[in-house]
Amino acid sequence: MSRGPLILILALALTSGYLAVRLHTEHRRRSLPSPPSHPLVELVGMTPEQTQQLAALEKQFVARRDPLREKVLTRRAHIYELLQKDHPNQKQIEADIQAISALQRQIQEEVVAHLLRVKSSLNEAQQQQFFAALAVTMCPPAIGSGTGPCPNQPAHGKPEAGTTGH
């Protein structure tokens, strides 16, 4: 037997073995229970029903937000193209900037509407944890102040004024 067919048989055996391992691994991964896919699930201790509701809300939110994000990216790419020209069309750049601003406003409105929907699916204790976590991103401390601009929010990592921190 020459080396050509032997190498071919060996290559086929190795490829078959590799594919069998991949398929087995994929089957095991799919059969194992998946961990919570959203940080909020563990953060506030959501029930399985709340987790399902959150998944549906997330799917709806992404379906509304992603097309807007794509439009922003398209406008930014257009500005990039214009900027590279010897004589960029300033009026077109301004029009793209205005369009991006309008799209970003729509995205922000979608985010707020989504946050309100999520809030409505949480009980009072979960809402408190949710808003404490949200304050970190929505109300970051001003440079040098140690406190964020959100009312009734303590400085991040520091006790509220008038408390002992215990």
C-alpha positions in Angstrom: 0.0 0.0 0.0 1.5 3.4 -1.0 1.7 6.3 1.4 -1.0 8.4 -0.3 -4.1 6.3 0.6 -2.6 5.7 4.1 -2.3 9.4 4.7 -5.9 9.9 3.3 -7.3 7.3 5.7 -5.4 8.7 8.6 -6.7 12.3 7.8 -10.3 11.0 7.5 -10.0 9.1 10.8 -8.6 12.2 12.6 -11.3 14.4 11.1 -14.1 12.0 12.0 -12.7 11.8 15.6 -12.5 15.6 15.8 -16.1 16.0 14.5 -17.4 13.3 16.9 -15.8 15.1 19.9 -17.2 18.5 18.7 -20.7 17.1 18.3 -20.6 15.4 21.7 -19.4 18.6 23.4 -22.1 20.6 21.7 -24.8 18.1 22.7 -23.6 18.2 26.4 -23.5 22.0 26.3 -27.1 22.2 25.1 -28.4 19.6 27.6 -26.9 21.3 30.6 -29.0 24.0 32.3 -27.9 27.4 31.1 -26.8 29.9 33.7 -28.7 33.2 34.0 -27.8 35.2 30.9 -28.4 38.6 32.3 -26.5 40.1 35.2 -29.8 41.4 36.7 -31.0 37.9 37.3 -28.4 37.2 40.0 -28.1 40.8 41.1 -31.6 41.1 42.4 -32.5 37.4 42.8 -35.1 37.1 40.1 -37.5 34.2 40.1 -37.7 31.9 37.1 -40.9 33.6 36.0 -39.2 37.0 36.2 -36.2 35.7 34.3 -38.5 34.5 31.5 -40.2 37.9 31.5 -36.8 39.7 31.4 -35.7 37.5 28.5 -38.8 38.5 26.5 -38.3 42.2 27.4 -34.6 42.0 26.4 -35.6 40.5 23.0 -38.1 43.2 22.3 -35.7 45.9 23.4 -32.8 44.6 21.2 -35.2 44.4 18.2 -36.1 48.1 18.7 -32.6 49.3 19.6 -30.4 47.5 17.1 -31.8 49.0 13.9 -31.3 52.5 15.4 -27.7 51.6 16.3 -27.1 50.4 12.7 -28.3 53.7 11.4 -25.9 55.6 13.7 -23.0 53.5 12.5 -24.0 54.1 8.9 -24.1 57.9 9.5 -20.8 57.8 11.3 -19.2 55.8 8.4 -20.6 58.5 6.0 -19.0 61.3 8.1 -15.7 59.3 8.0 -15.9 59.1 4.2 -16.7 62.8 3.9 -13.8 63.8 6.3 -11.3 62.0 4.0 -12.2 64.1 1.0 -10.0 67.1 0.0 -13.0 69.4 0.4 -15.5 67.8 2.8 -19.1 68.9 2.4 -19.6 70.7 5.7 -23.4 70.9 5.3 -23.6 67.1 4.7 -21.5 66.5 7.8 -23.8 68.7 9.8 -26.8 66.9 8.5 -25.3 63.6 9.5 -24.5 64.9 12.9 -28.1 66.1 13.4 -29.4 62.7 12.2 -27.0 60.9 14.6 -28.2 63.1 17.5 -31.9 62.3 16.7 -31.1 58.6 16.5 -29.2 58.7 19.8 -32.2 60.4 21.4 -34.4 57.6 20.1 -32.0 55.0 21.5 -32.0 56.8 24.9 -35.8 56.8 24.9 -35.9 53.1 24.1 -33.4 52.5 27.0 -35.6 54.4 29.5 -38.8 52.7 28.3 -37.0 49.3 28.7 -35.8 50.2 32.2 -39.3 51.1 33.2 -40.6 47.8 31.9 -37.9 45.9 33.8 -38.7 47.9 36.9 -42.4 47.0 36.7 -41.4 43.3 36.7 -39.5 43.6 40.0 -40.8 43.7 43.6 -39.9 46.6 45.9 -36.7 45.0 47.4 -35.5 44.1 43.9 -36.2 47.6 42.6 -34.0 49.0 45.3 -31.1 46.7 44.3 -31.8 47.5 40.7 -31.6 51.3 41.2 -28.6 51.1 43.4 -26.7 49.2 40.6 -28.1 51.6 38.0 -26.9 54.6 39.9 -23.3 53.5 39.3 -23.7 53.8 35.6 -26.2 56.6 35.3 -24.8 58.8 38.1 -21.0 58.4 38.1 -19.2 60.5 40.6 -18.1 63.9 39.4 -14.3 64.2 39.1 -13.0 64.9 42.6 -16.4 65.0 44.3 -16.8 61.4 45.2 -20.5 61.7 44.8 -22.8 61.2 41.8 -25.5 63.6 40.6 -28.4 61.3 41.4 -30.5 62.5 44.3 -30.7 60.3 47.4 -27.7 58.2 46.3 -24.7 57.9 48.5 -21.2 58.4 47.2 -20.2 55.3 45.5 -18.5 53.0 48.0 -19.0 55.5 50.8 -21.7 55.7 53.5 -24.4 58.3 53.2 -23.9 61.6 55.1 -25.1 61.2 58.7 -24.6 57.5 58.8 -21.8 55.5 60.5 -21.5 53.1 57.6 -22.4 50.1 59.9 
